[in-house]
Amino acid sequence: MIARGTGVRLALFVVLGALGIVYVGGTYLGLVDRVLGRGFTVEAQLPETGGLYEGSQVTYRGVGVGEVASMRPTREGVVVTLALQEGVEVPADTAVSVHNGSAVGEQYLDFAPEDDSAPYLAQGDVVVGDENSIPTTEEELLLDLDAFVGSVDRQNLRTVVGELGTMFRDTGRPLQRMIDGGSRFVAEARANEAETAALLEHSRTVLRTQQEQGSNIRSFARDLATVTETLRRADGDLRQTVQGGQGAAQQVESLLEGMEPTLPVLLSNLVTVNQVVTTRLPAVEQLLVTYPRIISSGFSGTPGDGYGHVQLQFDGDPPACRAGYLSPDRWRPSSDLTDRRPYYAAHCASGPPYNMRGTKYAPDFGSGGSANRVAPYDPVTGQVSTDLAGGGVSIGGVGGQQALFGEDSWKWMLIGPTERR
């Protein structure tokens, strides 16, 4: 026999279990809310039921908030009474629509407001739906699908299907790799979501820049095509250069290594010489222009060795001017490489007939010419004159080279005397 205490506990368990089942069932059916007076009801006016039935679920953006309590037909459609849970806040301007929970039906009504701002639905409020609130029925879907299939030309459809078969034939593995790669791409994009968003935000700037630089990009593409075409035509020469370039590079390297002790000194000295030549460039220009003229018009002779000789000799008489310059005991030795202030007061204080030096004794290179010039050459007009009073001779062709070659005309005067007039 079961003890009295055990029997009492079993009876209480059965009673509590029954009460729990009744409460859960009543809550699911809405009986508890009706008995306790919880929740509130609103009405939805629809052109038709769309498959709803009493007890259908009511959701707020997909979350269950109540159920359909009743439905009654009207001249305009149907009025659906909705029993909503206590505390649910649905905006009063919400849109309402009927959806299918699955392919076999299970319709439910869903609230989809644009935002969640007040005012909210209260007891007795009415929500109005239209034709867009009702889902397409299976009958309409099948009829539309049949009409679509009937509108397609069968011969064209066979061609499309045949071409699709040809396109995807033996592409199973590549498609699989592409799909797998797409999955990895999505995973990487998700991992770099912030960077991707920043890239999309700044892409407008990049595209605008490319649009503004469109002409430059097209010009660069054309120039690049020209370069590549030139390289293609010179393929043989380039191959020969590349093949023989290693040996030439080794020879140049050996030459530079052999000249390593003296080459830096030579370059340093050339810098110094270049500075001096740049400073005295007008005088160097005059020398290069007048020297060929002097040689062509100078004396010639034939000594006993059978060869003609032309000599330029520097005479030490009169001697160089020394007065006005630093005395030899104040000269800086060549080993002193420190920077010192130049002696700007240097000048020739002896006067003629000493060899006077300095910028104030330099030849006059003005366009008008001067009798003080060492040689009768005018760098502005490009004329070499045999008469200091004027009436010069054009060097390098009729009419002078200045008008033809501009400022570089003096270079052509080096070869002027060799031209046939």
C-alpha positions as CSV (number, residue, x, y, z in Angstrom):
1,M,0.0,0.0,0.0
2,I,1.1,3.5,-0.7
3,A,1.9,5.6,2.4
4,R,-0.5,8.4,3.2
5,G,2.3,11.1,2.8
6,T,3.3,9.7,-0.6
7,G,-0.3,9.7,-1.8
8,V,-0.7,13.3,-0.8
9,R,2.4,14.4,-2.7
10,L,1.3,12.5,-5.8
11,A,-2.1,14.1,-5.7
12,L,-0.5,17.6,-5.3
13,F,1.8,16.9,-8.3
14,V,-1.2,15.8,-10.4
15,V,-3.1,18.9,-9.5
16,L,-0.2,21.3,-10.0
17,G,0.6,19.6,-13.4
18,A,-3.0,20.0,-14.5
19,L,-3.1,23.6,-13.5
20,G,0.2,24.3,-15.4
21,I,-1.1,22.6,-18.5
22,V,-4.4,24.6,-18.2
23,Y,-2.5,27.8,-17.7
24,V,-0.1,27.3,-20.6
25,G,-3.0,26.2,-22.9
26,G,-5.1,29.1,-21.8
27,T,-2.2,31.6,-22.4
28,Y,-1.6,30.2,-25.8
29,L,-5.3,30.4,-26.7
30,G,-5.6,33.9,-25.1
31,L,-8.1,32.7,-22.5
32,V,-6.0,33.9,-19.6
33,D,-5.8,37.4,-21.0
34,R,-9.5,37.4,-21.6
35,V,-10.3,36.2,-18.1
36,L,-7.8,38.6,-16.5
37,G,-8.7,41.4,-18.8
38,R,-5.1,41.9,-20.0
39,G,-4.1,43.1,-23.5
40,F,-6.1,45.3,-25.9
41,T,-7.8,44.8,-29.3
42,V,-7.5,46.8,-32.6
43,E,-9.1,46.3,-35.9
44,A,-7.5,45.9,-39.4
45,Q,-9.6,46.7,-42.5
46,L,-8.4,44.5,-45.4
47,P,-9.9,44.0,-48.9
48,E,-9.9,40.2,-48.2
49,T,-8.7,37.8,-45.6
50,G,-5.6,36.7,-47.7
51,G,-5.9,33.3,-46.0
52,L,-6.1,34.5,-42.4
53,Y,-8.2,32.6,-39.9
54,E,-9.2,33.1,-36.3
55,G,-6.1,32.2,-34.2
56,S,-3.6,33.3,-36.8
57,Q,-0.5,34.9,-35.4
58,V,0.0,38.7,-35.3
59,T,3.6,39.9,-35.5
60,Y,5.5,43.2,-35.1
61,R,8.4,43.1,-37.6
62,G,8.4,39.3,-37.3
63,V,8.0,39.1,-33.5
64,G,4.8,37.6,-32.2
65,V,2.6,40.2,-30.4
66,G,-0.9,38.7,-30.5
67,E,-3.4,36.8,-32.6
68,V,-6.5,37.2,-34.8
69,A,-9.5,37.2,-32.4
70,S,-12.3,37.3,-35.0
71,M,-13.2,38.4,-38.5
72,R,-16.4,39.8,-40.1
73,P,-17.1,40.6,-43.7
74,T,-18.1,44.1,-44.9
75,R,-19.1,45.7,-48.2
76,E,-15.5,46.9,-48.7
77,G,-13.8,43.7,-47.6
78,V,-13.2,42.2,-44.2
79,V,-12.6,43.6,-40.7
80,V,-10.1,41.6,-38.6
81,T,-10.1,42.0,-34.9
82,L,-6.6,41.7,-33.4
83,A,-5.9,40.8,-29.8
84,L,-2.6,42.3,-28.9
85,Q,-0.5,41.6,-25.8
86,E,-0.3,44.0,-22.9
87,G,2.5,46.5,-23.2
88,V,3.1,46.1,-26.9
89,E,3.9,49.5,-28.5
90,V,3.0,49.5,-32.3
91,P,3.1,52.9,-34.1
92,A,-0.3,54.1,-35.1
93,D,0.8,54.8,-38.7
94,T,2.0,51.3,-39.3
95,A,1.5,49.4,-42.5
96,V,-0.1,46.0,-42.3
97,S,0.3,43.0,-44.5
98,V,-0.5,39.3,-44.7
99,H,2.3,36.8,-45.3
100,N,2.7,33.1,-45.8
101,G,4.7,31.3,-43.1
102,S,5.6,28.4,-45.4
103,A,4.8,27.0,-48.9
104,V,1.7,25.2,-47.5
105,G,0.2,28.4,-46.0
106,E,0.2,29.3,-42.3
107,Q,-0.7,32.9,-43.0
108,Y,0.0,35.6,-40.4
109,L,-0.5,39.3,-40.1
110,D,2.5,41.6,-39.7
111,F,2.9,45.2,-38.6
112,A,5.8,46.9,-40.5
113,P,6.0,50.7,-39.5
114,E,8.6,53.0,-41.0
115,D,9.9,53.9,-37.5
116,D,9.0,53.2,-33.9
117,S,8.0,56.7,-32.8
118,A,4.7,57.5,-31.0
119,P,1.7,57.6,-31.1
120,Y,1.1,53.9,-30.6
121,L,-2.0,51.8,-31.2
122,A,-4.5,51.7,-28.4
123,Q,-7.8,50.0,-27.6
124,G,-10.3,50.3,-30.5
125,D,-7.9,51.8,-33.0
126,V,-8.3,50.9,-36.7
127,V,-5.5,50.0,-39.2
128,V,-6.3,50.2,-42.9
129,G,-4.7,48.0,-45.5
130,D,-5.0,47.8,-49.3
131,E,-4.4,45.4,-52.2
132,N,-0.6,45.4,-51.4
133,S,-1.3,44.1,-48.0
134,I,-2.6,40.8,-49.4
135,P,-0.2,38.2,-50.7
136,T,-0.5,36.7,-54.2
137,T,-2.5,33.5,-54.1
138,E,-1.2,30.2,-55.3
139,E,-3.8,30.3,-58.1
140,E,-2.6,33.7,-59.4
141,L,1.0,32.6,-59.1
142,L,0.4,29.5,-61.1
143,L,-1.6,31.4,-63.7
144,D,1.1,34.1,-64.1
145,L,3.8,31.4,-64.3
146,D,1.8,29.5,-67.0
147,A,1.3,32.7,-69.0
148,F,5.0,33.5,-68.7
149,V,6.0,30.0,-69.8
150,G,3.5,30.2,-72.7
151,S,4.9,33.5,-73.9
152,V,8.4,32.0,-74.3
153,D,9.2,30.7,-77.8
154,R,10.0,27.0,-77.4
155,Q,12.7,27.0,-80.2
156,N,14.5,29.9,-78.5
157,L,14.1,28.2,-75.2
158,R,15.7,25.0,-76.6
159,T,18.6,27.1,-78.0
160,V,19.1,28.8,-74.6
161,V,19.1,25.5,-72.8
162,G,21.5,24.0,-75.3
163,E,23.9,26.9,-75.1
164,L,23.8,26.8,-71.3
165,G,24.6,23.1,-71.4
166,T,27.5,23.9,-73.8
167,M,28.7,26.7,-71.5
168,F,28.7,24.7,-68.3
169,R,29.9,21.4,-69.8
170,D,33.0,20.1,-67.9
171,T,33.0,23.2,-65.6
172,G,31.9,21.4,-62.4
173,R,35.3,21.7,-60.7
174,P,36.0,25.3,-61.7
175,L,32.5,26.3,-60.6
176,Q,33.2,24.5,-57.3
177,R,36.5,26.3,-56.9
178,M,34.8,29.6,-57.7
179,I,32.0,29.0,-55.2
180,D,34.6,28.0,-52.5
181,G,36.7,31.1,-53.4
182,G,33.5,33.2,-53.1
183,S,32.9,31.9,-49.7
184,R,36.5,32.7,-48.6
185,F,36.1,36.1,-50.2
186,V,32.9,36.8,-48.2
187,A,34.7,35.6,-45.1
188,E,37.6,37.9,-45.7
189,A,35.3,40.8,-46.6
190,R,33.4,40.2,-43.3
191,A,36.7,40.2,-41.4
192,N,37.7,43.5,-43.1
193,E,34.3,45.1,-42.9
194,A,35.6,48.4,-41.5
195,E,38.3,48.7,-44.2
196,T,35.8,47.8,-46.9
197,A,33.3,50.4,-45.7
198,A,36.1,53.1,-45.6
199,L,37.1,52.1,-49.2
200,L,33.5,52.4,-50.4
201,E,33.2,55.8,-48.7
202,H,36.4,57.1,-50.3
203,S,35.8,55.5,-53.7
204,R,33.9,58.6,-54.9
205,T,37.0,60.7,-54.4
206,V,39.1,58.2,-56.3
207,L,36.6,58.0,-59.2
208,R,36.3,61.8,-59.3
209,T,40.1,62.1,-59.5
210,Q,40.3,59.5,-62.3
211,Q,37.6,61.4,-64.2
212,E,39.4,64.7,-63.8
213,Q,42.7,63.0,-64.9
214,G,41.0,61.2,-67.8
215,S,42.9,63.0,-70.5
216,N,46.2,62.5,-68.7
217,I,45.5,58.8,-68.3
218,R,44.6,58.4,-72.0
219,S,47.7,60.3,-72.9
220,F,49.8,58.1,-70.7
221,A,48.3,55.0,-72.2
222,R,49.0,56.2,-75.7
223,D,52.6,57.1,-74.8
224,L,53.0,53.8,-73.0
225,A,51.8,52.0,-76.2
226,T,54.3,54.0,-78.2
227,V,57.1,53.0,-75.8
228,T,56.1,49.3,-75.9
229,E,55.8,49.3,-79.7
230,T,59.3,50.9,-79.9
231,L,60.7,48.2,-77.5
232,R,59.0,45.5,-79.6
233,R,60.7,46.8,-82.8
234,A,64.0,47.1,-81.0
235,D,63.8,43.6,-79.6
236,G,66.9,42.3,-81.4
237,D,69.0,45.3,-80.3
238,L,67.8,45.0,-76.8
239,R,68.6,41.3,-76.7
240,Q,72.1,42.0,-78.0
241,T,72.5,44.8,-75.4
242,V,71.4,42.6,-72.6
243,Q,73.6,39.7,-73.8
244,G,76.7,41.9,-74.2
245,G,75.8,44.2,-71.4
246,Q,77.4,42.0,-68.7
247,G,80.8,42.0,-70.4
248,A,80.6,45.8,-71.1
249,A,79.7,46.4,-67.5
250,Q,82.6,44.4,-66.2
251,Q,85.0,46.3,-68.5
252,V,83.6,49.6,-67.3
253,E,83.9,48.4,-63.7
254,S,87.5,47.4,-64.3
255,L,88.2,50.8,-65.9
256,L,86.7,52.7,-63.0
257,E,88.5,50.5,-60.5
258,G,91.8,51.2,-62.3
259,M,91.1,54.9,-62.3
260,E,89.9,55.0,-58.7
261,P,93.1,56.6,-57.3
262,T,93.1,59.5,-59.8
263,L,89.5,59.8,-61.0
264,P,88.2,61.7,-57.9
265,V,91.1,64.1,-58.1
266,L,90.4,64.6,-61.8
267,L,86.7,65.3,-61.2
268,S,87.6,67.7,-58.4
269,N,90.0,69.6,-60.6
270,L,87.5,69.7,-63.4
271,V,85.0,71.3,-61.0
272,T,87.5,74.1,-60.3
273,V,88.3,74.5,-64.0
274,N,84.6,74.6,-64.8
275,Q,84.1,77.4,-62.3
276,V,86.9,79.4,-63.9
277,V,85.6,78.8,-67.4
278,T,82.0,79.8,-66.4
279,T,83.3,83.0,-65.0
280,R,85.3,83.8,-68.1
281,L,82.8,82.4,-70.6
282,P,82.6,85.5,-72.8
283,A,86.4,85.5,-73.2
284,V,86.4,81.7,-74.0
285,E,83.7,82.4,-76.6
286,Q,85.8,85.1,-78.2
287,L,88.9,82.8,-78.2
288,L,86.9,79.9,-79.9
289,V,85.5,82.3,-82.5
290,T,88.6,84.3,-83.4
291,Y,91.2,81.6,-83.2
292,P,90.1,79.8,-86.4
293,R,90.0,83.2,-88.1
294,I,93.5,84.1,-87.1
295,I,94.9,80.7,-88.1
296,S,93.2,80.9,-91.5
297,S,94.5,84.4,-92.2
298,G,97.9,84.0,-90.5
299,F,101.3,83.4,-92.0
300,S,102.3,79.9,-93.0
301,G,105.7,78.5,-93.7
302,T,107.5,75.3,-94.6
303,P,110.6,74.6,-92.5
304,G,113.2,72.2,-93.4
305,D,111.3,69.2,-92.0
306,G,108.7,69.6,-94.7
307,Y,105.7,70.4,-92.5
308,G,103.9,73.7,-92.0
309,H,103.8,75.1,-88.4
310,V,101.6,77.6,-86.8
311,Q,102.6,78.8,-83.3
312,L,101.0,81.0,-80.7
313,Q,103.6,82.3,-78.2
314,F,103.2,84.4,-75.1
315,D,105.8,87.2,-74.8
316,G,106.8,88.3,-71.3
317,D,107.5,91.9,-72.5
318,P,106.0,94.0,-71.1
319,P,105.9,92.1,-67.8
320,A,102.8,91.5,-65.8
321,C,101.5,94.2,-63.5
322,R,102.3,93.5,-59.9
323,A,101.6,96.8,-58.1
324,G,98.2,96.9,-56.4
325,Y,98.2,93.1,-55.6
326,L,99.2,91.1,-52.5
327,S,102.9,90.7,-52.1
328,P,104.3,87.1,-52.4
329,D,104.9,86.8,-48.6
330,R,101.1,87.2,-48.1
331,W,100.1,84.5,-50.7
332,R,98.3,81.5,-49.2
333,P,100.0,78.2,-49.8
334,S,98.2,75.5,-51.9
335,S,98.0,73.3,-48.9
336,D,95.7,75.8,-47.1
337,L,92.1,74.7,-47.9
338,T,90.3,77.0,-45.4
339,D,87.8,79.6,-46.5
340,R,89.1,83.2,-46.4
341,R,87.7,86.6,-47.4
342,P,88.8,87.5,-51.0
343,Y,91.1,90.5,-51.5
344,Y,88.6,92.8,-53.3
345,A,91.1,95.7,-53.5
346,A,93.3,94.0,-56.1
347,H,94.0,96.1,-59.2
348,C,96.8,97.1,-61.5
349,A,98.4,100.3,-60.1
350,S,101.4,100.5,-62.4
351,G,99.5,101.5,-65.6
352,P,100.8,101.1,-69.1
353,P,102.9,99.6,-70.6
354,Y,102.5,96.8,-68.0
355,N,100.2,93.9,-68.8
356,M,97.1,95.3,-67.0
357,R,94.7,92.7,-65.7
358,G,91.2,92.8,-64.1
359,T,87.6,93.1,-65.1
360,K,87.9,96.8,-66.0
361,Y,90.5,96.0,-68.6
362,A,88.3,93.2,-70.2
363,P,87.3,93.6,-73.8
364,D,84.0,95.4,-74.4
365,F,81.3,93.0,-75.7
366,G,78.7,95.6,-76.4
367,S,76.8,95.6,-79.7
368,G,78.5,98.7,-80.8
369,G,82.0,97.1,-80.7
370,S,85.2,98.7,-79.4
371,A,88.8,99.2,-80.6
372,N,89.9,97.8,-77.2
373,R,88.9,94.3,-78.1
374,V,91.6,91.8,-78.6
375,A,89.9,90.5,-81.8
376,P,87.3,92.1,-84.0
377,Y,84.4,89.8,-83.0
378,D,80.9,90.9,-82.0
379,P,79.0,88.1,-80.2
380,V,75.6,89.9,-80.5
381,T,75.6,90.2,-84.3
382,G,77.8,87.2,-85.0
383,Q,80.2,89.2,-87.2
384,V,84.0,88.9,-87.4
385,S,85.4,92.1,-88.8
386,T,88.8,92.6,-90.5
387,D,88.3,96.3,-90.2
388,L,87.9,97.8,-86.8
389,A,86.0,100.7,-88.2
390,G,83.2,98.4,-89.4
391,G,82.3,96.5,-92.6
392,G,82.8,93.0,-91.1
393,V,82.6,89.6,-92.8
394,S,79.9,87.0,-92.0
395,I,81.3,83.8,-90.7
396,G,79.5,80.5,-91.5
397,G,77.4,81.6,-94.5
398,V,75.7,84.5,-96.2
399,G,73.7,86.8,-93.9
400,G,75.4,85.7,-90.7
401,Q,74.5,82.8,-88.3
402,Q,73.0,84.9,-85.6
403,A,69.6,85.1,-87.4
404,L,69.6,81.4,-88.0
405,F,71.1,79.8,-84.9
406,G,70.4,82.5,-82.3
407,E,72.6,82.6,-79.2
408,D,74.5,79.5,-80.2
409,S,75.7,81.0,-83.4
410,W,79.2,81.4,-82.0
411,K,79.6,77.6,-82.0
412,W,79.2,77.5,-85.7
413,M,82.0,80.1,-86.2
414,L,84.4,77.3,-85.2
415,I,83.8,75.7,-88.6
416,G,83.0,78.9,-90.4
417,P,86.4,79.3,-92.1
418,T,86.2,75.8,-93.5
419,E,83.0,76.5,-95.4
420,R,83.2,77.2,-99.1
421,R,81.9,80.7,-100.0
